[in-house]
Amino acid sequence: MKRSETDSRFKWRLEDIFETNEAWEKEFSELEARIPSISLIKEHLTDDAQSMKKGLDEIYDIYFHMERIFTYAKMRQDEDGSVSLYQGMTQRAGSLMVKVSSALAFLEPMLLKLEDDRMKTFIEAPELKEYSFELRNILRKKQHVLSEESEKLLSEADEIARGSREIFGMLDNVDISFRPFEHEGKDIELSHARYMSLLQDQDRELRKKAFDNYYGYFRDHINTLAATYLSSVRSDIFFAKARNYASALENALFQDNVSTEVYDSLLRKIHENMGLLHDYVALRKKILGVDELHMYDIYVPLVRDFNNSYTFEDAEKMILEALKVLGEDYTDTARHAFTDGWMDVYENDGKRSGAYSWGVYGTHPFMLLNTREDLGSVFTIAHELGHSMHTYYSNSNQPYPTAGYTIFVAEVASTVNEILLTKYLMRTVKDPALKVYVLNHYIDQFRTTVFRQTQFAEFEKIVHEEIEKGNAMTAEGLCSLYGKINADYYGPSMEEDDTIALEWARIPHFYSAFYVYKYAVGFSCASAIVRKLETDPGMKDRYRRFLSAGGSDYPENILRDAGIEVGEAVELCMQEFGAALEEYKKICEG
C-alpha cells in the first residue's frame, strides 16, 4: 500500500516538530551558521557561575536544535525510505551532527581540567541547578581520565578496537551464506529472520533441519568467530586497565554508576531460582509429548491454531482499560497517543520495519508501528506506548539537560505496560485458548528476557574473567563453557547437544560487553513495580516519580526513590514467574 492511501488518522503528525520542510531548512541553516562561533563559548565558560550558565545554556540549545533537525529528517525517511528528499535530509542532518559534535568536543575535557574544589563550587551554585547532575557526573569520571596525550592515544586505539565488532558485523550480515536445505521435496531458504519463524513451526523435523543448518554456518567459521570475539574481549580489558578500573565489568558499569555487586546479585538470584525454569522446560516437554526435548523445541508455540483478530480500535480499548491502574491522569494522556498524531500505525511501501518510540523535547513523543490485526501487535502498541509515556512524563517534569533517561531504565515502563495488559487479559478473557496463549506468552517473556539474558551475562563475565587472569581461551573452550551454562539453565529435561554450544558465536550484543544484563534487570524491576501496584497504595505515586525523573540522577537512585531495589526486584520477578507457571500448570492439567 502506498503511504498516500493511508488515512491521516493513522499517521503520526510530524508537523508538530516542523510545520513544513521549509521550516526545517530554515532551522538547519540557522544552526549551521552557529558552528563557527561555538569555539567562542569556551573563552569565558569557567570564569564564574554566571558565565558557566550562559555557556551551558547555549551549548544545550545547540544540542536541542540538532536533535530536532536530525529526528525529524530520520522519521520522515522512516515513513518511506524510497523518497530521495528525505534520504538527502537525513544525510545532511547526520553530517551536521558530526560537525556540531566535533565543535563541542572541548566541553568535557575542559571541565575535567578544573580543580575539584572549583568544580564543586559550580556544582553547588544555584544558577547551575539544572546542570548540577551532569557536572557531578563529569567530576566522578575524573579519576579515570588520563593526560591529554594519553587520551588522544586511547581515542585512536578505540578506532582500531572497534574492528572486531565491524568484522563480526560483516561476517554476520554481509558474508554469511546459509545453505538451502531440503524438506519434503522442497528447498527451504534460510536467513536470520527466517530462522526464528522456522523454529516456531509445528513441523518438528523442519525445526531440527533449520536448527542444524543454521548453526552449520557458525560451526564452519567457529575459529574465525572465536578469534574475533576474543579480540573484542581483550580490547575491553585493555581499556579498563588503561583507565584504572579493576575489571572490564567495572568499566562497563561505571557509566551508569552501577556496582559490580548488582551484576553479581542478578546472577546469584537467577541461580537460586533456576528450578523454576527447569520446571517450565519439563512442562513444555510434557505438553509437546516428546521423548526428548531439544533446543529447537523451545520456541514452538504450545497453543496451536490461535488466530484471533483485533482491530486498532480493539487494541486502543484493551490497552487503556489495562492501564487504568496507573491513574486517570496517565490514561487520559495515553488516550491522546491514539488520537492526536503520536502513532504511525500501518505498514506502507518503503516504511521502516519494526516499531519504536522516539521524538524530541518540546513536543509529544512519536511511535512508529507496523500494526497487524493480531494479539502480538496489541502487545507491541502497549510496549511502545510505555516508552512514549516515560518520555512524556520525563520531558514534562525535567529541563532539557536532564530529560533523557538511560538504557538501564529504558525498558521498565514499556514492560510495565505489557505486564498490565497481560494481567488485564487474564482477568477478563473468556476464551480458554486465548487465556492459555496469553499466559504462555507471559511465561516465555521471563524465559527470554530474564533467564536467557542472564545466561548471556554469565557467559561474558566468565570469559572476561578468564582472560583477565591470563588464562587461554579457544573456540573449543568457548563452546564448552557456553554448552555447560546452557545445560545449567535449561536443566535435566533438555537434551544436551554440541550444536547449541555454538550459540555464543551468533550474539551481536557480546561485542558491546556487559550490556544484556540491563534487559534482565529492566524486566525484573517492571515485574516488581506491577506486583507492588497490586498491593501498595503508594506505589502509583512512586511510579509516577520514576517516570518523571528522566536522567536527573543515576538509575539505581531513581529506582530506589520509586521503592525498587534491584536485588528485591529480581526476587519478586521470580515469585511472579513461579505464580504464572503454577497457574499455567493448573490450566493445562485441568
MITOR-515322 format. One record per residue (C-alpha): chain; residue in three letters; residue number from 0; x, y, z. Coordinates in steps of 0.05 Angstrom, whole numbers, padded with zeros to 5 digits. Layout:
N
(rec A ALA NUM (X Y Z))
...
This chain:
590
(rec A MET 0 (00000 00000 00000))
(rec A LYS 1 (00025 00069 -00017))
(rec A ARG 2 (00032 00119 00041))
(rec A SER 3 (-00015 00167 00006))
(rec A GLU 4 (-00070 00114 00011))
(rec A THR 5 (-00066 00112 00088))
(rec A ASP 6 (-00119 00151 00126))
(rec A SER 7 (-00087 00211 00160))
(rec A ARG 8 (-00116 00190 00228))
(rec A PHE 9 (-00068 00130 00226))
(rec A LYS 10 (-00007 00173 00211))
(rec A TRP 11 (00037 00209 00261))
(rec A ARG 12 (00037 00284 00258))
(rec A LEU 13 (00109 00305 00247))
(rec A GLU 14 (00084 00375 00232))
(rec A ASP 15 (00084 00382 00308))
(rec A ILE 16 (00160 00386 00303))
(rec A PHE 17 (00167 00426 00238))
(rec A GLU 18 (00104 00452 00205))
(rec A THR 19 (00137 00447 00137))
(rec A ASN 20 (00201 00423 00105))
(rec A GLU 21 (00218 00496 00092))
(rec A ALA 22 (00216 00508 00168))
(rec A TRP 23 (00265 00451 00176))
(rec A GLU 24 (00311 00481 00123))
(rec A LYS 25 (00309 00548 00159))
(rec A GLU 26 (00329 00518 00226))
(rec A PHE 27 (00382 00475 00192))
(rec A SER 28 (00413 00538 00162))
(rec A GLU 29 (00410 00576 00227))
(rec A LEU 30 (00445 00521 00265))
(rec A GLU 31 (00497 00511 00212))
(rec A ALA 32 (00512 00586 00216))
(rec A ARG 33 (00525 00580 00291))
(rec A ILE 34 (00580 00528 00285))
(rec A PRO 35 (00638 00577 00273))
(rec A SER 36 (00622 00615 00336))
(rec A ILE 37 (00618 00554 00381))
(rec A SER 38 (00692 00558 00398))
(rec A LEU 39 (00679 00626 00430))
(rec A ILE 40 (00638 00594 00485))
(rec A LYS 41 (00700 00566 00519))
(rec A GLU 42 (00733 00634 00526))
(rec A HIS 43 (00694 00652 00589))
(rec A LEU 44 (00658 00587 00605))
(rec A THR 45 (00694 00575 00671))
(rec A ASP 46 (00702 00647 00694))
(rec A ASP 47 (00645 00643 00744))
(rec A ALA 48 (00577 00610 00755))
(rec A GLN 49 (00540 00662 00712))
(rec A SER 50 (00589 00651 00654))
(rec A MET 51 (00583 00576 00662))
(rec A LYS 52 (00507 00581 00659))
(rec A LYS 53 (00509 00625 00598))
(rec A GLY 54 (00556 00578 00562))
(rec A LEU 55 (00519 00514 00581))
(rec A ASP 56 (00452 00546 00562))
(rec A GLU 57 (00480 00560 00493))
(rec A ILE 58 (00511 00490 00486))
(rec A TYR 59 (00447 00455 00505))
(rec A ASP 60 (00407 00500 00459))
(rec A ILE 61 (00452 00476 00403))
(rec A TYR 62 (00440 00404 00423))
(rec A PHE 63 (00365 00416 00426))
(rec A HIS 64 (00361 00444 00355))
(rec A MET 65 (00408 00390 00329))
(rec A GLU 66 (00363 00336 00359))
(rec A ARG 67 (00301 00368 00326))
(rec A ILE 68 (00335 00372 00258))
(rec A PHE 69 (00361 00301 00257))
(rec A THR 70 (00300 00267 00288))
(rec A TYR 71 (00250 00300 00241))
(rec A ALA 72 (00291 00282 00179))
(rec A LYS 73 (00302 00210 00201))
(rec A MET 74 (00229 00198 00219))
(rec A ARG 75 (00208 00227 00152))
(rec A GLN 76 (00256 00178 00119))
(rec A ASP 77 (00227 00121 00161))
(rec A GLU 78 (00158 00136 00133))
(rec A ASP 79 (00183 00116 00064))
(rec A GLY 80 (00256 00103 00053))
(rec A SER 81 (00249 00109 -00023))
(rec A VAL 82 (00236 00184 -00020))
(rec A SER 83 (00301 00216 -00042))
(rec A LEU 84 (00284 00283 -00010))
(rec A TYR 85 (00284 00252 00060))
(rec A GLN 86 (00345 00209 00045))
(rec A GLY 87 (00382 00273 00030))
(rec A MET 88 (00355 00310 00090))
(rec A THR 89 (00376 00253 00136))
(rec A GLN 90 (00446 00250 00106))
(rec A ARG 91 (00453 00325 00113))
(rec A ALA 92 (00428 00323 00185))
(rec A GLY 93 (00478 00268 00201))
(rec A SER 94 (00535 00309 00172))
(rec A LEU 95 (00514 00370 00211))
(rec A MET 96 (00511 00328 00274))
(rec A VAL 97 (00584 00307 00264))
(rec A LYS 98 (00605 00380 00255))
(rec A VAL 99 (00567 00402 00317))
(rec A SER 100 (00595 00344 00359))
(rec A SER 101 (00665 00360 00336))
(rec A ALA 102 (00657 00434 00353))
(rec A LEU 103 (00631 00418 00422))
(rec A ALA 104 (00682 00363 00437))
(rec A PHE 105 (00721 00413 00481))
(rec A LEU 106 (00669 00414 00536))
(rec A GLU 107 (00682 00352 00578))
(rec A PRO 108 (00759 00355 00573))
(rec A MET 109 (00756 00429 00593))
(rec A LEU 110 (00713 00415 00654))
(rec A LEU 111 (00756 00356 00674))
(rec A LYS 112 (00817 00401 00678))
(rec A LEU 113 (00785 00443 00733))
(rec A GLU 114 (00809 00433 00804))
(rec A ASP 115 (00760 00391 00845))
(rec A ASP 116 (00743 00448 00893))
(rec A ARG 117 (00728 00495 00836))
(rec A MET 118 (00685 00443 00802))
(rec A LYS 119 (00647 00434 00867))
(rec A THR 120 (00631 00508 00871))
(rec A PHE 121 (00599 00503 00803))
(rec A ILE 122 (00560 00441 00823))
(rec A GLU 123 (00533 00477 00885))
(rec A ALA 124 (00517 00543 00850))
(rec A PRO 125 (00442 00558 00850))
(rec A GLU 126 (00447 00586 00779))
(rec A LEU 127 (00471 00518 00754))
(rec A LYS 128 (00419 00475 00788))
(rec A GLU 129 (00394 00443 00723))
(rec A TYR 130 (00466 00425 00704))
(rec A SER 131 (00487 00401 00773))
(rec A PHE 132 (00478 00327 00759))
(rec A GLU 133 (00517 00330 00694))
(rec A LEU 134 (00574 00368 00728))
(rec A ARG 135 (00575 00318 00786))
(rec A ASN 136 (00578 00261 00736))
(rec A ILE 137 (00637 00293 00700))
(rec A LEU 138 (00674 00301 00766))
(rec A ARG 139 (00660 00228 00782))
(rec A LYS 140 (00695 00208 00717))
(rec A LYS 141 (00758 00247 00733))
(rec A GLN 142 (00794 00191 00768))
(rec A HIS 143 (00791 00151 00704))
(rec A VAL 144 (00812 00206 00656))
(rec A LEU 145 (00885 00207 00633))
(rec A SER 146 (00931 00261 00607))
(rec A GLU 147 (00912 00296 00543))
(rec A GLU 148 (00966 00257 00505))
(rec A SER 149 (00943 00191 00533))
(rec A GLU 150 (00870 00206 00519))
(rec A LYS 151 (00889 00221 00447))
(rec A LEU 152 (00924 00154 00441))
(rec A LEU 153 (00864 00118 00472))
(rec A SER 154 (00818 00152 00424))
(rec A GLU 155 (00859 00128 00365))
(rec A ALA 156 (00864 00059 00395))
(rec A ASP 157 (00789 00056 00403))
(rec A GLU 158 (00781 00063 00328))
(rec A ILE 159 (00824 00001 00319))
(rec A ALA 160 (00788 -00036 00375))
(rec A ARG 161 (00721 -00027 00340))
(rec A GLY 162 (00749 -00072 00285))
(rec A SER 163 (00726 -00136 00319))
(rec A ARG 164 (00654 -00112 00321))
(rec A GLU 165 (00658 -00090 00249))
(rec A ILE 166 (00688 -00156 00227))
(rec A PHE 167 (00633 -00194 00263))
(rec A GLY 168 (00581 -00149 00231))
(rec A MET 169 (00609 -00163 00162))
(rec A LEU 170 (00611 -00238 00174))
(rec A ASP 171 (00542 -00240 00205))
(rec A ASN 172 (00505 -00193 00159))
(rec A VAL 173 (00542 -00189 00093))
(rec A ASP 174 (00586 -00250 00081))
(rec A ILE 175 (00540 -00300 00115))
(rec A SER 176 (00514 -00352 00066))
(rec A PHE 177 (00465 -00402 00093))
(rec A ARG 178 (00456 -00463 00050))
(rec A PRO 179 (00385 -00480 00030))
(rec A PHE 180 (00362 -00547 00057))
(rec A GLU 181 (00312 -00598 00032))
(rec A HIS 182 (00248 -00614 00068))
(rec A GLU 183 (00192 -00657 00040))
(rec A GLY 184 (00218 -00647 -00031))
(rec A LYS 185 (00225 -00572 -00026))
(rec A ASP 186 (00286 -00527 -00019))
(rec A ILE 187 (00279 -00484 00044))
(rec A GLU 188 (00315 -00418 00043))
(rec A LEU 189 (00349 -00397 00109))
(rec A SER 190 (00365 -00329 00136))
(rec A HIS 191 (00370 -00296 00205))
(rec A ALA 192 (00298 -00272 00201))
(rec A ARG 193 (00270 -00336 00172))
(rec A TYR 194 (00307 -00379 00223))
(rec A MET 195 (00264 -00356 00281))
(rec A SER 196 (00199 -00366 00243))
(rec A LEU 197 (00222 -00437 00224))
(rec A LEU 198 (00236 -00452 00298))
(rec A GLN 199 (00163 -00434 00313))
(rec A ASP 200 (00136 -00482 00261))
(rec A GLN 201 (00095 -00541 00286))
(rec A ASP 202 (00134 -00589 00240))
(rec A ARG 203 (00188 -00616 00286))
(rec A GLU 204 (00231 -00646 00231))
(rec A LEU 205 (00231 -00578 00197))
(rec A ARG 206 (00253 -00545 00262))
(rec A LYS 207 (00310 -00594 00270))
(rec A LYS 208 (00335 -00585 00200))
(rec A ALA 209 (00332 -00509 00206))
(rec A PHE 210 (00369 -00512 00273))
(rec A ASP 211 (00425 -00557 00247))
(rec A ASN 212 (00434 -00520 00182))
(rec A TYR 213 (00433 -00451 00215))
(rec A TYR 214 (00487 -00469 00264))
(rec A GLY 215 (00526 -00505 00210))
(rec A TYR 216 (00549 -00438 00184))
(rec A PHE 217 (00576 -00418 00253))
(rec A ARG 218 (00609 -00486 00261))
(rec A ASP 219 (00644 -00477 00194))
(rec A HIS 220 (00672 -00409 00216))
(rec A ILE 221 (00679 -00422 00291))
(rec A ASN 222 (00754 -00408 00296))
(rec A THR 223 (00748 -00342 00260))
(rec A LEU 224 (00689 -00322 00303))
(rec A ALA 225 (00726 -00342 00366))
(rec A ALA 226 (00787 -00300 00346))
(rec A THR 227 (00741 -00242 00331))
(rec A TYR 228 (00704 -00246 00397))
(rec A LEU 229 (00766 -00256 00439))
(rec A SER 230 (00797 -00196 00406))
(rec A SER 231 (00737 -00156 00429))
(rec A VAL 232 (00745 -00183 00500))
(rec A ARG 233 (00818 -00165 00501))
(rec A SER 234 (00801 -00094 00478))
(rec A ASP 235 (00751 -00088 00536))
(rec A ILE 236 (00805 -00109 00585))
(rec A PHE 237 (00858 -00063 00554))
(rec A PHE 238 (00814 -00001 00560))
(rec A ALA 239 (00793 -00020 00631))
(rec A LYS 240 (00866 -00026 00653))
(rec A ALA 241 (00886 00037 00617))
(rec A ARG 242 (00833 00077 00654))
(rec A ASN 243 (00849 00046 00722))
(rec A TYR 244 (00787 00003 00731))
(rec A ALA 245 (00792 -00062 00770))
(rec A SER 246 (00760 -00101 00714))
(rec A ALA 247 (00725 -00096 00647))
(rec A LEU 248 (00659 -00107 00683))
(rec A GLU 249 (00672 -00048 00729))
(rec A ASN 250 (00689 -00004 00669))
(rec A ALA 251 (00625 -00023 00633))
(rec A LEU 252 (00581 -00010 00693))
(rec A PHE 253 (00614 00055 00713))
(rec A GLN 254 (00576 00098 00663))
(rec A ASP 255 (00510 00083 00699))
(rec A ASN 256 (00545 00086 00767))
(rec A VAL 257 (00524 00014 00779))
(rec A SER 258 (00566 -00030 00824))
(rec A THR 259 (00590 -00099 00803))
(rec A GLU 260 (00550 -00126 00862))
(rec A VAL 261 (00486 -00111 00824))
(rec A TYR 262 (00510 -00154 00767))
(rec A ASP 263 (00533 -00209 00813))
(rec A SER 264 (00468 -00206 00852))
(rec A LEU 265 (00428 -00217 00789))
(rec A LEU 266 (00469 -00279 00772))
(rec A ARG 267 (00462 -00306 00843))
(rec A LYS 268 (00387 -00296 00848))
(rec A ILE 269 (00374 -00327 00780))
(rec A HIS 270 (00415 -00388 00800))
(rec A GLU 271 (00376 -00393 00865))
(rec A ASN 272 (00312 -00395 00824))
(rec A MET 273 (00336 -00438 00767))
(rec A GLY 274 (00290 -00494 00788))
(rec A LEU 275 (00231 -00453 00763))
(rec A LEU 276 (00259 -00452 00692))
(rec A HIS 277 (00273 -00527 00698))
(rec A ASP 278 (00200 -00537 00717))
(rec A TYR 279 (00177 -00498 00656))
(rec A VAL 280 (00223 -00537 00610))
(rec A ALA 281 (00196 -00602 00639))
(rec A LEU 282 (00124 -00578 00629))
(rec A ARG 283 (00140 -00558 00557))
(rec A LYS 284 (00167 -00628 00544))
(rec A LYS 285 (00104 -00658 00572))
(rec A ILE 286 (00057 -00614 00532))
(rec A LEU 287 (00094 -00626 00467))
(rec A GLY 288 (00092 -00701 00482))
(rec A VAL 289 (00164 -00716 00461))
(rec A ASP 290 (00211 -00768 00488))
(rec A GLU 291 (00269 -00720 00483))
(rec A LEU 292 (00265 -00644 00486))
(rec A HIS 293 (00316 -00606 00444))
(rec A MET 294 (00334 -00533 00439))
(rec A TYR 295 (00298 -00529 00373))
(rec A ASP 296 (00233 -00544 00411))
(rec A ILE 297 (00239 -00484 00458))
(rec A TYR 298 (00206 -00432 00413))
(rec A VAL 299 (00148 -00470 00382))
(rec A PRO 300 (00081 -00444 00408))
(rec A LEU 301 (00046 -00490 00456))
(rec A VAL 302 (-00022 -00464 00433))
(rec A ARG 303 (-00038 -00484 00362))
(rec A ASP 304 (-00083 -00451 00311))
(rec A PHE 305 (-00093 -00387 00351))
(rec A ASN 306 (-00113 -00332 00303))
(rec A ASN 307 (-00158 -00283 00339))
(rec A SER 308 (-00164 -00217 00303))
(rec A TYR 309 (-00160 -00148 00336))
(rec A THR 310 (-00172 -00081 00302))
(rec A PHE 311 (-00132 -00019 00321))
(rec A GLU 312 (-00194 00006 00357))
(rec A ASP 313 (-00197 -00060 00396))
(rec A ALA 314 (-00124 -00051 00416))
(rec A GLU 315 (-00137 00020 00440))
(rec A LYS 316 (-00195 -00002 00484))
(rec A MET 317 (-00158 -00061 00513))
(rec A ILE 318 (-00095 -00023 00528))
(rec A LEU 319 (-00129 00037 00560))
(rec A GLU 320 (-00171 -00009 00604))
(rec A ALA 321 (-00108 -00047 00625))
(rec A LEU 322 (-00072 00017 00644))
(rec A LYS 323 (-00127 00045 00688))
(rec A VAL 324 (-00089 00021 00749))
(rec A LEU 325 (-00038 00076 00735))
(rec A GLY 326 (-00089 00130 00747))
(rec A GLU 327 (-00136 00176 00708))
(rec A ASP 328 (-00081 00226 00690))
(rec A TYR 329 (-00040 00171 00659))
(rec A THR 330 (-00096 00141 00617))
(rec A ASP 331 (-00122 00209 00596))
(rec A THR 332 (-00053 00226 00568))
(rec A ALA 333 (-00046 00156 00537))
(rec A ARG 334 (-00113 00167 00502))
(rec A HIS 335 (-00082 00226 00465))
(rec A ALA 336 (-00030 00179 00437))
(rec A PHE 337 (-00084 00143 00398))
(rec A THR 338 (-00119 00205 00372))
(rec A ASP 339 (-00070 00264 00369))
(rec A GLY 340 (-00017 00244 00319))
(rec A TRP 341 (00031 00205 00364))
(rec A MET 342 (00027 00140 00324))
(rec A ASP 343 (00043 00118 00253))
(rec A VAL 344 (00002 00055 00254))
(rec A TYR 345 (00002 00014 00190))
(rec A GLU 346 (00054 -00013 00142))
(rec A ASN 347 (00063 00022 00075))
(rec A ASP 348 (00111 00015 00017))
(rec A GLY 349 (00181 00035 00037))
(rec A LYS 350 (00165 00043 00111))
(rec A ARG 351 (00217 00021 00162))
(rec A SER 352 (00201 -00047 00192))
(rec A GLY 353 (00191 -00060 00266))
(rec A ALA 354 (00170 -00010 00319))
(rec A TYR 355 (00200 00045 00361))
(rec A SER 356 (00183 00105 00405))
(rec A TRP 357 (00222 00169 00391))
(rec A GLY 358 (00214 00244 00390))
(rec A VAL 359 (00243 00310 00411))
(rec A TYR 360 (00239 00352 00474))
(rec A GLY 361 (00183 00403 00470))
(rec A THR 362 (00134 00360 00431))
(rec A HIS 363 (00096 00297 00447))
(rec A PRO 364 (00131 00230 00433))
(rec A PHE 365 (00121 00192 00368))
(rec A MET 366 (00111 00117 00356))
(rec A LEU 367 (00128 00081 00291))
(rec A LEU 368 (00087 00017 00285))
(rec A ASN 369 (00072 -00035 00232))
(rec A THR 370 (00008 -00060 00262))
(rec A ARG 371 (-00027 -00124 00240))
(rec A GLU 372 (-00093 -00147 00268))
(rec A ASP 373 (-00063 -00198 00317))
(rec A LEU 374 (-00050 -00200 00391))
(rec A GLY 375 (00025 -00192 00382))
(rec A SER 376 (00012 -00124 00352))
(rec A VAL 377 (-00031 -00105 00411))
(rec A PHE 378 (00027 -00121 00458))
(rec A THR 379 (00075 -00081 00413))
(rec A ILE 380 (00030 -00020 00417))
(rec A ALA 381 (00027 -00026 00493))
(rec A HIS 382 (00102 -00034 00496))
(rec A GLU 383 (00118 00027 00453))
(rec A LEU 384 (00065 00067 00489))
(rec A GLY 385 (00103 00053 00554))
(rec A HIS 386 (00166 00083 00524))
(rec A SER 387 (00126 00143 00500))
(rec A MET 388 (00093 00155 00567))
(rec A HIS 389 (00161 00151 00601))
(rec A THR 390 (00186 00203 00552))
(rec A TYR 391 (00124 00246 00561))
(rec A TYR 392 (00130 00249 00637))
(rec A SER 393 (00205 00259 00636))
(rec A ASN 394 (00200 00316 00586))
(rec A SER 395 (00142 00347 00623))
(rec A ASN 396 (00178 00348 00690))
(rec A GLN 397 (00252 00357 00673))
(rec A PRO 398 (00291 00412 00639))
(rec A TYR 399 (00323 00392 00574))
(rec A PRO 400 (00392 00374 00603))
(rec A THR 401 (00363 00320 00649))
(rec A ALA 402 (00303 00297 00609))
(rec A GLY 403 (00336 00238 00575))
(rec A TYR 404 (00336 00172 00613))
(rec A THR 405 (00388 00117 00608))
(rec A ILE 406 (00384 00048 00575))
(rec A PHE 407 (00387 00018 00645))
(rec A VAL 408 (00316 00041 00659))
(rec A ALA 409 (00290 00048 00588))
(rec A GLU 410 (00254 -00019 00585))
(rec A VAL 411 (00220 -00013 00652))
(rec A ALA 412 (00159 00029 00632))
(rec A SER 413 (00148 -00009 00567))
(rec A THR 414 (00149 -00076 00604))
(rec A VAL 415 (00103 -00050 00659))
(rec A ASN 416 (00052 -00035 00604))
(rec A GLU 417 (00059 -00105 00574))
(rec A ILE 418 (00051 -00139 00642))
(rec A LEU 419 (-00010 -00097 00658))
(rec A LEU 420 (-00041 -00116 00591))
(rec A THR 421 (-00026 -00189 00607))
(rec A LYS 422 (-00059 -00184 00675))
(rec A TYR 423 (-00120 -00149 00645))
(rec A LEU 424 (-00129 -00203 00593))
(rec A MET 425 (-00122 -00258 00645))
(rec A ARG 426 (-00177 -00226 00686))
(rec A THR 427 (-00225 -00212 00630))
(rec A VAL 428 (-00219 -00262 00573))
(rec A LYS 429 (-00269 -00319 00568))
(rec A ASP 430 (-00238 -00359 00512))
(rec A PRO 431 (-00195 -00414 00545))
(rec A ALA 432 (-00149 -00418 00485))
(rec A LEU 433 (-00135 -00344 00489))
(rec A LYS 434 (-00121 -00349 00563))
(rec A VAL 435 (-00071 -00405 00552))
(rec A TYR 436 (-00039 -00365 00495))
(rec A VAL 437 (-00031 -00302 00537))
(rec A LEU 438 (-00004 -00339 00597))
(rec A ASN 439 (00046 -00378 00554))
(rec A HIS 440 (00068 -00313 00521))
(rec A TYR 441 (00079 -00283 00590))
(rec A ILE 442 (00119 -00343 00615))
(rec A ASP 443 (00163 -00341 00553))
(rec A GLN 444 (00179 -00268 00567))
(rec A PHE 445 (00210 -00289 00633))
(rec A ARG 446 (00249 -00343 00598))
(rec A THR 447 (00275 -00300 00540))
(rec A THR 448 (00285 -00233 00576))
(rec A VAL 449 (00306 -00253 00646))
(rec A PHE 450 (00336 -00323 00644))
(rec A ARG 451 (00365 -00320 00573))
(rec A GLN 452 (00396 -00251 00580))
(rec A THR 453 (00425 -00270 00648))
(rec A GLN 454 (00453 -00333 00616))
(rec A PHE 455 (00488 -00288 00565))
(rec A ALA 456 (00511 -00242 00621))
(rec A GLU 457 (00542 -00300 00659))
(rec A PHE 458 (00579 -00326 00598))
(rec A GLU 459 (00612 -00259 00581))
(rec A LYS 460 (00630 -00247 00654))
(rec A ILE 461 (00667 -00314 00658))
(rec A VAL 462 (00702 -00304 00591))
(rec A HIS 463 (00727 -00235 00612))
(rec A GLU 464 (00750 -00261 00679))
(rec A GLU 465 (00788 -00319 00648))
(rec A ILE 466 (00826 -00272 00601))
(rec A GLU 467 (00838 -00223 00658))
(rec A LYS 468 (00871 -00280 00697))
(rec A GLY 469 (00917 -00293 00638))
(rec A ASN 470 (00884 -00359 00620))
(rec A ALA 471 (00878 -00381 00548))
(rec A MET 472 (00811 -00386 00514))
(rec A THR 473 (00799 -00422 00448))
(rec A ALA 474 (00739 -00436 00404))
(rec A GLU 475 (00734 -00504 00438))
(rec A GLY 476 (00737 -00472 00507))
(rec A LEU 477 (00683 -00420 00489))
(rec A CYS 478 (00637 -00475 00463))
(rec A SER 479 (00649 -00519 00523))
(rec A LEU 480 (00635 -00462 00571))
(rec A TYR 481 (00572 -00440 00535))
(rec A GLY 482 (00546 -00511 00529))
(rec A LYS 483 (00555 -00522 00604))
(rec A ILE 484 (00519 -00456 00622))
(rec A ASN 485 (00462 -00473 00574))
(rec A ALA 486 (00454 -00541 00607))
(rec A ASP 487 (00453 -00510 00676))
(rec A TYR 488 (00398 -00461 00656))
(rec A TYR 489 (00352 -00509 00619))
(rec A GLY 490 (00361 -00568 00666))
(rec A PRO 491 (00354 -00644 00661))
(rec A SER 492 (00292 -00644 00617))
(rec A MET 493 (00331 -00612 00560))
(rec A GLU 494 (00377 -00656 00519))
(rec A GLU 495 (00449 -00633 00514))
(rec A ASP 496 (00480 -00629 00445))
(rec A ASP 497 (00541 -00598 00414))
(rec A THR 498 (00501 -00552 00368))
(rec A ILE 499 (00473 -00504 00419))
(rec A ALA 500 (00544 -00496 00446))
(rec A LEU 501 (00557 -00454 00384))
(rec A GLU 502 (00503 -00403 00401))
(rec A TRP 503 (00552 -00353 00433))
(rec A ALA 504 (00583 -00343 00364))
(rec A ARG 505 (00520 -00310 00335))
(rec A ILE 506 (00503 -00260 00391))
(rec A PRO 507 (00518 -00188 00367))
(rec A HIS 508 (00509 -00159 00437))
(rec A PHE 509 (00572 -00194 00461))
(rec A TYR 510 (00610 -00141 00422))
(rec A SER 511 (00580 -00089 00470))
(rec A ALA 512 (00605 -00121 00533))
(rec A PHE 513 (00561 -00127 00595))
(rec A TYR 514 (00500 -00095 00562))
(rec A VAL 515 (00449 -00151 00561))
(rec A TYR 516 (00442 -00155 00637))
(rec A LYS 517 (00403 -00090 00632))
(rec A TYR 518 (00346 -00127 00597))
(rec A ALA 519 (00340 -00176 00654))
(rec A VAL 520 (00344 -00121 00707))
(rec A GLY 521 (00293 -00078 00670))
(rec A PHE 522 (00242 -00134 00664))
(rec A SER 523 (00253 -00153 00737))
(rec A CYS 524 (00241 -00081 00760))
(rec A ALA 525 (00179 -00076 00717))
(rec A SER 526 (00152 -00141 00746))
(rec A ALA 527 (00166 -00116 00817))
(rec A ILE 528 (00131 -00050 00802))
(rec A VAL 529 (00068 -00086 00778))
(rec A ARG 530 (00067 -00131 00839))
(rec A LYS 531 (00073 -00071 00884))
(rec A LEU 532 (00019 -00033 00846))
(rec A GLU 533 (-00027 -00091 00865))
(rec A THR 534 (-00012 -00088 00940))
(rec A ASP 535 (00017 -00019 00957))
(rec A PRO 536 (-00028 00042 00952))
(rec A GLY 537 (00032 00089 00949))
(rec A MET 538 (00064 00054 00890))
(rec A LYS 539 (00025 00092 00838))
(rec A ASP 540 (00054 00158 00860))
(rec A ARG 541 (00124 00129 00866))
(rec A TYR 542 (00119 00101 00797))
(rec A ARG 543 (00098 00169 00772))
(rec A ARG 544 (00161 00198 00804))
(rec A PHE 545 (00202 00145 00767))
(rec A LEU 546 (00171 00164 00700))
(rec A SER 547 (00182 00238 00714))
(rec A ALA 548 (00255 00232 00736))
(rec A GLY 549 (00285 00226 00667))
(rec A GLY 550 (00361 00227 00675))
(rec A SER 551 (00363 00272 00735))
(rec A ASP 552 (00400 00221 00777))
(rec A TYR 553 (00435 00154 00770))
(rec A PRO 554 (00387 00097 00751))
(rec A GLU 555 (00393 00058 00816))
(rec A ASN 556 (00376 00121 00855))
(rec A ILE 557 (00316 00135 00811))
(rec A LEU 558 (00291 00064 00821))
(rec A ARG 559 (00305 00067 00895))
(rec A ASP 560 (00263 00130 00901))
(rec A ALA 561 (00206 00090 00870))
(rec A GLY 562 (00215 00037 00923))
(rec A ILE 563 (00252 -00012 00878))
(rec A GLU 564 (00317 -00045 00898))
(rec A VAL 565 (00347 -00087 00842))
(rec A GLY 566 (00360 -00148 00885))
(rec A GLU 567 (00290 -00148 00914))
(rec A ALA 568 (00262 -00136 00844))
(rec A VAL 569 (00294 -00199 00817))
(rec A GLU 570 (00266 -00239 00875))
(rec A LEU 571 (00196 -00210 00864))
(rec A CYS 572 (00203 -00224 00790))
(rec A MET 573 (00219 -00297 00805))
(rec A GLN 574 (00158 -00301 00850))
(rec A GLU 575 (00115 -00274 00794))
(rec A PHE 576 (00145 -00325 00745))
(rec A GLY 577 (00131 -00381 00795))
(rec A ALA 578 (00058 -00358 00804))
(rec A ALA 579 (00047 -00353 00729))
(rec A LEU 580 (00078 -00422 00719))
(rec A GLU 581 (00033 -00453 00772))
(rec A GLU 582 (-00029 -00422 00740))
(rec A TYR 583 (-00007 -00449 00673))
(rec A LYS 584 (00002 -00519 00702))
(rec A LYS 585 (-00068 -00517 00731))
(rec A ILE 586 (-00099 -00497 00665))
(rec A CYS 587 (-00060 -00550 00627))
(rec A GLU 588 (-00075 -00604 00677))
(rec A GLY 589 (-00148 -00583 00686))
